[in-house]
Each structure stands twice: as structure tokens, then as C-alpha cells.
């Protein structure tokens, strides 16, 4: 479908999504002590969000 006017993307398993190059480049997930929660959105360069913390158990 490359070079066409259609939107497409692979369907990834939950474990694959954080490892995909697009997710990595956009910083859509973060690593918090081995857990990969989604990063806060929207992301503004002038007002960076705090990194998520691992919840207390």
C-alpha cells in the first residue's frame, strides 16, 4: 500500500507496540522500572510532563 492515498498500519500485539520504531520515535511509551505505560499526551516541548511513577503496592 506504499505510495497510495490510503492510511494503513500493522496490527501489533500489546507487547509489540512499545517496541515499534514509530512508538519509539514519538516517545509514546516510557519505561518505569520494567513496566511500559503510555506517556502523557499531548507532549509540548515548552512544558514537559513528569515521568510516570510506579504505583505503590
Order of alpha helices (4+ residues) and beta strands (2+ residues): alpha-alpha
